[in-house]
Amino acid sequence: ISSGVDSKVELEYANPIKWYTNNETFIYRQINNILRLENFQLLMSYRYYIIDLCLQIETLYRHDKSHVTMIYRAGNISEIELMNVKCGSKAGQYIAMNGFVSTTKSKRFAESWTKCNKSKRPGVVSVIYKIRIDSNQPCTAFADIGNISQHPEEQEVLFSIGAVFSVDQVIDPLVDDTDKFYYIKLTACDLNEIIIDDIRSKVKRSSQTALRILLSKYLTELGEYRFV
C-alpha cells in the first residue's frame, strides 16, 4: 500500500486499527467479547467504532496489492469442537469465527504463540489454522496491518466481521511431536451474496428495535456455520 493511501486512511478514520492493536486499551477484547456473546445492547454502544474499523479494513483491502496467499491463526479449542471441524472437512462444510479475526503471515509466530499459550484444561487441544487465500475467490475483507499495528513483529492480517472459511483438512500431530498441536487447513471464502444483499437492504430500512430483531434472526439462520 502506498504511503499516500496509508496517510489518507489514518486521517479519515483516526486509525481505529491502531487502537484495536493497543494492548493498553483492550478494545479488541471488548469488541470480540461483545460479538461473541451477541450482546446487542453493548454492540449498539460500540457501533460507530466497529463501523470505522470495518471501513478501514475494507479500504486497505481494496488498495492492497501484496496478494497474501497463506496466513496462520493459533488457538485452543475443545476436543468436541475439533471433532466437529474434522467432520466438516469430510462434508465440505464451513466455519465462521465471531468478531474480527486476527491472523499472522508468520508460521513461526503462530507456532510460538501456541507453545506459550497451551491450555491446561482437560479436553482442550492446541490448533493452528493454516488459511489459504485464493485471489480468484471472493472472501471477507482483510488487511495486512503490519505497518499500522502497534505490534509489527506479529505480521498481523486482520479479517473484518463475518469471516467464513471452508474446511479442507485436519492434520493430527505426529507421534513424536512434543508440541502436540493440530493443523486445520482452511480456505477463505464468502457467504452467499444473496444473503449479504438481503441483510444490507433490510438494515437500511430498519429502526433500532427492528435491527436487533433482524440481527437475531440472521444469527439464528447462519448458526449452522458456527463451529468455532
VOBA-759519 format. One line per 4 residues: their letters; for each residue x, y, z of N, C-alpha, C. Coordinates in pm, whole numbers. Atoms other than C-alpha are relative to their C-alpha. Last residue first. Example, Ala and Ser with C-alpha at 12.3 -4.5 7.8 and 13.67 -1.06 7.14 Angstrom:
2
SA = -82 -119 -6 1367 -106 714 -77 109 73  89 -119 0 1230 -450 780 90 120 0
END
This chain:
228
VFRY = -111 -56 -77 -1552 -2209 1629 -45 132 64  -65 106 -76 -1820 -2443 1488 103 58 94  -83 -28 -116 -2062 -2180 1364 51 -125 68  -139 -21 38 -2181 -2220 1005 93 0 121
EGLE = -55 126 49 -2515 -2378 1102 147 14 -38  -59 79 -107 -2589 -2068 1309 64 -128 -46  -138 30 35 -2641 -1858 997 69 -86 104  -4 64 131 -3019 -1865 1028 141 -43 -38
TLYK = 61 132 -12 -3004 -1793 1401 11 -76 -131  -95 81 -77 -2756 -1508 1354 -54 -141 17  -108 44 88 -2981 -1376 1078 104 -84 73  52 91 103 -3289 -1369 1300 112 -53 -87
SLLI = 26 128 -66 -3107 -1216 1596 -44 -105 -102  -130 61 -29 -2968 -941 1372 -18 -136 65  -55 48 127 -3318 -871 1238 135 -68 21  75 121 35 -3463 -847 1588 57 -62 -127
RLAT = -38 103 -97 -3189 -602 1688 -70 -132 -33  -135 46 34 -3242 -403 1369 45 -110 94  13 100 107 -3617 -384 1430 136 -57 -37  62 120 -58 -3551 -212 1761 -10 -111 -104
QSSR = -96 61 -92 -3304 35 1604 -56 -129 59  -19 -84 -119 -3536 104 1309 97 -73 92  40 43 -134 -3481 -92 989 18 109 105  139 -38 -22 -3484 23 625 -46 -23 144
KVKS = 20 -139 39 -3107 28 570 -141 49 34  -61 -84 -104 -3073 -297 765 -24 147 -30  91 -8 -114 -3320 -466 529 54 88 111  123 -67 39 -3121 -390 214 -93 20 120
RIDD = -28 -143 20 -2786 -478 368 -127 77 -30  -28 -62 -129 -2914 -812 501 18 151 -15  126 -5 -73 -3070 -909 168 19 69 135  79 -108 60 -2752 -817 -20 -132 17 75
IIIE = -62 -129 -36 -2549 -1033 220 -82 116 -54  25 -22 -142 -2785 -1331 186 52 137 41  143 -28 -12 -2783 -1306 -196 -36 30 145  24 -143 24 -2404 -1276 -190 -148 37 11
NLDC = 78 -20 121 -2381 -1624 -35 -35 148 -17  138 45 -6 -2124 -1606 239 -70 31 -131  99 -102 -32 -1761 -1559 144 -137 -64 10  107 -11 100 -1443 -1767 126 -102 103 48
ATLK = 86 -116 -22 -1107 -1808 299 -104 8 -110  -7 -93 112 -971 -2162 260 -98 114 26  122 -69 41 -895 -2370 568 25 79 -128  -15 -71 127 -636 -2627 678 -136 56 -44
IYYF = 130 -2 67 -654 -2719 1045 13 85 -125  9 -97 109 -316 -2819 1186 -138 -13 -63  64 43 124 -328 -2991 1523 7 114 -101  110 -83 46 -88 -2926 1809 -47 -46 -137
KDTD = 135 53 5 115 -3174 2009 -106 102 -38  87 -117 -12 429 -2978 2093 -148 -36 -7  14 -37 -141 630 -3294 2165 -95 118 20  9 -146 -11 572 -3431 1816 -25 39 145
DVLP = -115 -48 -79 692 -3793 1818 2 152 15  -14 81 -121 355 -3935 1711 110 53 90  -84 117 20 298 -3652 1464 19 -73 133  -142 -14 -35 10 -3419 1547 76 -128 -31
DIVQ = -32 34 -139 -317 -3475 1358 149 21 28  -119 85 -10 -386 -3292 1031 34 -22 147  -53 -7 -136 -736 -3158 970 115 -99 12  -67 118 -57 -831 -3088 610 42 28 144
DVSF = -65 86 100 -1022 -2854 379 56 -128 60  -88 94 -70 -1276 -2672 595 57 -97 -102  34 139 29 -1423 -2375 406 104 -90 67  -106 83 58 -1377 -2042 578 -54 -139 -30
VAGI = 44 138 19 -1609 -1756 670 108 -77 -73  -92 82 79 -1516 -1415 809 -45 -146 -1  69 93 88 -1823 -1230 933 89 -86 -85  106 82 -59 -1658 -923 1083 -61 -93 -105
SFLV = 116 -72 -49 -1341 -798 913 -103 -97 57  124 19 76 -1026 -1004 883 -111 81 63  125 -7 -74 -693 -877 1022 -120 -12 -93  100 -20 104 -351 -980 889 -135 -11 69
EQEE = 142 33 -9 -82 -941 1153 -77 32 -127  34 14 143 292 -954 1095 -149 -34 -16  99 108 12 334 -1007 1474 -41 -25 -145  -70 129 -2 659 -806 1476 -97 -118 -15
PHQS = -36 42 136 456 -501 1369 69 -135 -5  -86 118 -16 299 -477 1717 38 -55 -138  -101 -35 -100 145 -129 1739 93 -117 30  11 58 -134 -33 -218 1417 110 51 93
INGI = 88 -87 -78 -23 15 1117 -4 -44 146  -58 -135 0 265 -127 908 -86 101 76  -132 -2 -62 177 -487 998 60 139 9  -11 -120 -85 -189 -428 916 136 10 70
DAFA = -133 20 -58 -226 -662 617 30 126 82  -106 -99 23 -598 -617 563 129 -43 68  -108 12 -98 -900 -843 525 108 101 -35  -109 -98 9 -1238 -821 353 103 -23 111
TCPQ = 19 -114 -89 -1443 -1142 364 120 93 -9  2 33 -143 -1384 -1367 65 -25 126 80  39 -108 -91 -1420 -1377 -312 0 -47 145  120 36 -75 -1222 -1649 -494 -37 112 97
NSDI = 111 14 95 -973 -1566 -768 -132 -32 69  31 -133 55 -714 -1429 -522 -117 -4 -98  -1 11 146 -727 -1760 -335 -44 134 -58  77 -107 63 -636 -1712 31 17 -11 -151
RIKY = -40 -33 137 -525 -2026 215 -92 109 -54  106 -56 84 -561 -2041 591 54 41 -136  -80 -37 117 -349 -2269 808 -99 42 -108  76 -8 124 -531 -2274 1139 93 46 -111
IVSV = -45 -108 87 -300 -2381 1419 -83 -8 -127  13 11 145 -453 -2585 1698 67 118 -69  -59 -116 71 -395 -2656 2066 -9 -23 -150  -118 26 82 -628 -2902 2240 47 128 -68
VGPR = -31 -114 87 -877 -2873 2527 130 -27 -74  92 -3 113 -1039 -3178 2692 20 116 -94  21 130 66 -871 -3118 3026 -99 13 -115  130 58 -28 -774 -2756 3097 -15 -135 -69
KSKN = -19 112 -93 -404 -2682 3091 -132 -66 35  97 7 -108 -436 -2463 2781 28 -124 86  69 128 -11 -124 -2407 2576 -95 1 119  136 -21 -49 -41 -2039 2539 -81 -130 3
CKTW = 1 -83 -121 338 -2034 2500 -139 13 63  -83 62 -104 357 -2326 2255 -8 76 132  66 123 -44 66 -2194 2050 77 -66 114  116 -37 -82 213 -1844 2034 -66 -123 57
SEAF = -53 -50 -127 546 -1986 1911 -113 38 95  -47 116 -76 370 -2189 1642 52 41 137  119 77 -41 179 -1883 1523 40 -121 85  65 -75 -108 498 -1671 1522 -121 -76 51
RKSK = -82 11 -122 686 -1937 1324 -66 72 117  27 133 -56 408 -1960 1065 75 -16 132  -115 76 -50 442 -1586 1010 -42 -132 64  -70 54 118 179 -1419 792 114 -92 41
TTSV = -137 -46 22 -38 -1376 1100 58 -63 -126  -85 106 51 -409 -1396 1181 141 57 -19  -143 -32 12 -655 -1187 1379 78 -122 -47  -89 116 -10 -1026 -1244 1314 144 43 -25
FGNM = -112 -22 91 -1275 -967 1390 102 -112 22  -86 -115 -21 -1585 -1096 1563 103 20 -109  64 -124 -45 -1731 -1444 1556 102 113 18  -59 -43 -127 -1541 -1705 1357 -61 134 38
AIYQ = -4 -146 -13 -1736 -1885 1086 56 34 137  0 -51 -136 -1682 -2244 980 4 152 -6  -66 -128 -25 -1780 -2408 655 4 29 149  74 -104 -69 -1872 -2757 534 87 123 25
GAKS = -13 -123 77 -1722 -2984 271 -75 116 63  129 -35 62 -1858 -3298 438 6 127 -82  44 112 84 -1523 -3457 518 -127 35 -76  -96 14 110 -1369 -3133 643 -40 -112 -94
GCKV = 24 -102 101 -1683 -3064 847 93 -13 -118  118 43 76 -1649 -3393 1032 -31 98 -112  -42 118 77 -1297 -3292 1133 -116 -52 -85  -77 -50 114 -1425 -2947 1236 45 -116 -87
NMLE = 93 -66 92 -1693 -3105 1456 71 50 -125  72 107 70 -1433 -3338 1609 -100 58 -99  -93 59 96 -1215 -3037 1691 -68 -111 -79  -8 -92 114 -1510 -2862 1853 92 -55 -107
IESI = 129 10 69 -1565 -3168 2074 -2 90 -123  -7 120 82 -1195 -3180 2162 -129 -21 -78  35 124 -69 -1227 -2824 2286 11 -117 -97  141 35 14 -1041 -2542 2114 -26 -131 75
NGAR = 33 120 -76 -713 -2359 2171 -150 -25 -14  107 -3 -98 -572 -2106 1926 -13 -131 76  -19 96 -108 -319 -2008 1664 -116 10 99  66 -46 -123 -401 -1839 1334 16 -109 105
YIMT = 14 97 -108 -195 -1864 1017 -71 64 119  -8 -61 -132 -177 -1697 677 -31 -105 106  3 98 -110 -115 -1806 319 20 72 133  59 127 42 -181 -1620 -9 -9 -103 112
VHSK = -29 100 -102 -122 -1251 68 -71 -130 -38  47 135 31 -158 -1065 -261 50 -103 102  -108 91 -40 56 -754 -194 -37 -147 -22  -39 78 117 -175 -532 -398 107 -104 34
DHRY = -115 88 -26 -361 -376 -106 27 -88 -121  -124 -58 52 -586 -90 -222 121 -91 14  14 -42 140 -928 -256 -194 132 48 -59  22 121 82 -838 -445 124 -7 36 -148
LTEI = -131 62 19 -698 -128 283 -9 -122 -90  -79 -93 81 -1031 46 229 138 -58 -29  47 11 139 -1224 -260 353 78 93 -92  -41 130 53 -1016 -277 672 -39 -12 -147
QLCL = -144 -7 21 -1061 96 732 53 -131 -58  -30 -85 115 -1435 74 675 149 7 -28  36 74 122 -1471 -222 912 35 80 -125  -99 107 14 -1281 -34 1183 -27 -82 -126
DIIY = -126 -60 45 -1494 277 1130 108 -106 -22  18 -44 139 -1817 74 1152 130 57 -55  1 121 82 -1697 -101 1468 -14 35 -147  -139 48 10 -1608 235 1626 7 -123 -91
YRYS = -74 -96 82 -1951 374 1543 146 -42 -16  26 14 144 -2133 60 1662 84 95 -85  -128 0 70 -1969 42 2004 -16 10 -151  -86 -102 -62 -2277 137 2205 132 14 -74
MLLQ = 45 -130 48 -2502 -60 1965 87 112 57  -41 -12 140 -2297 -371 2033 -40 135 -56  -137 -51 0 -2344 -319 2406 51 20 -142  4 -131 -67 -2721 -353 2363 140 62 3
FNEL = 37 -104 96 -2681 -629 2103 -5 139 63  63 -99 -87 -2488 -864 2330 -33 123 -84  117 -51 73 -2414 -1145 2082 -82 94 90  114 19 -89 -2177 -1310 2334 -131 47 -63
RLIN = 7 143 -31 -1910 -1350 2064 -123 -31 86  47 71 118 -1973 -1002 1926 -18 -149 27  136 -45 28 -1948 -842 2269 -58 -75 -119  86 61 -102 -1642 -1049 2355 -146 37 -23
NIQR = 22 140 36 -1485 -951 2022 -82 -75 104  79 12 122 -1534 -579 2085 -31 -146 -30  136 -46 -26 -1413 -584 2445 -90 -24 -121  67 97 -86 -1108 -797 2370 -145 38 23
YIFT = 21 122 77 -1001 -586 2071 -71 -107 84  119 -13 84 -1056 -269 2271 -29 -129 -74  76 126 0 -809 -381 2537 -127 8 -85  142 -35 8 -694 -17 2570 -90 -123 6
ENNT = 40 -76 -118 -342 -94 2696 -149 33 -1  26 88 -115 -283 -372 2444 -52 74 122  -63 -57 -119 -319 -132 2150 -36 -84 122  -119 78 -33 -397 -339 1841 75 52 122
YWKI = 37 142 -14 -755 -212 1808 119 -83 46  64 14 -131 -644 147 1870 -33 -147 27  -105 -23 -99 -404 121 1577 -55 -11 141  -83 121 -8 -677 -37 1366 108 17 106
PNAY = 57 96 -96 -915 250 1451 82 -127 13  -74 124 -20 -679 492 1270 -58 -94 105  -68 -14 -129 -850 830 1304 66 -131 42  64 87 -98 -1079 716 1016 67 5 138
ELEV = 145 7 18 -1006 990 762 -68 -79 111  65 -128 -28 -658 1087 877 -151 -13 -1  -25 -36 -140 -523 732 901 -72 129 36  80 87 -85 -683 625 573 13 41 146
KSDV = 139 -37 20 -536 925 390 -91 -82 90  23 -129 -66 -192 869 534 -146 41 -9  -9 18 -145 -191 497 440 -34 129 74  124 66 -41 -312 575 86 -2 -18 151
GSSI = 109 -95 17 -31 824 37 -133 -57 44  3 -83 -120 225 585 186 -113 101 -8  -83 -120 9 138 337 -90 -14 82 126  85 -118 0 0 0 0 89 123 0
END
